[in-house]
Amino acid sequence: MLQKMPGKDGKRKQRIELLTVCIAAALVFISDFFVKQYFLKNPSFQSVPVIKNILYISVVFNNGAAFGILKGKTTFLVYVCILFLLLFFVNFAKEERRNKIFLISCGLIIGGALSNLYDRIFIGYVVDYIDLRVWPVFNISDSAITIGACLLFLNEFMSPNRP
């Protein structure tokens, strides 16, 4: 349910907007999926330095939410994620000010949420692997959701058409 735009140009613009969101979401989902599959098939229970004292690869199986909250509440988190995605899609459909930053931000958030949802449904936990040592271990999807949310926030406040 995208915003209504009259004529051929409006429909073309809708398709381009939807394609932009889908491409961003697919890039996040696919990249995170393949990295997680690699770590699931080649488990290393050691932390491997990529940049010594800064960035490590540390595979963690997270059956909770961010920062380890709600451990073991996978079913609840699946329902919360589905509800979040439904509300997100409804708000996306109502938004009239759709610039490229808005569309890419939405794609990042949707791709990240779907990737972590996939993990919870089909694996039973989320695979995290990016370790900065000063922050809980996270993954590409978590990064995409965070970057997408920050871009949406900045876009909202930098928009010249703010209500």
C-alpha positions, 0 to 999 in steps of 0.5 A: 500500500504505497502513496497514491500518485496519479498517472504513469509517472506516479506508478513508475515513481512508486515502483522505483521507491519500492525497488529502492527499499527492496534492494537495500533490504535484500543487500542487508539480508543476503550479506548477513545471511551468508556471513552467519551461514559461514560461522554456523558451518565453520564454528570457531569458539575463539575470538579472532582479532581483525584489528588488534585491540579494536575489532574482533570476530567473536561468534555468539549465539544470542537467544535474547534481544539487544544487550542480552535482555529477554534471554530465552524469550524467542517466541515473544521476540518473534511476535514483537518483530512481526508486530514492529514490521507490520507497524513499520510498513503501515507508517511507510505507506502513509509517509508522503515525504519520500526522498532517497535517504528515507527509502534507503533507511527503510530498506536497512531497517526492514532488511536487518529486522527480517534477517534477525527474525529469520534467525529466531524462527529458523535457528532459534537464536540470532548469530552475532559476530562483530566484537568491538570489545567495548560494546556487546557483540552484534551483526550486520543486521543490527548495524543496518537497523541502527544506521537506518534508524539514525538516518531516518531521525536525521532525515526527519529533522533535516527535511525542509518539508517538516510539518 
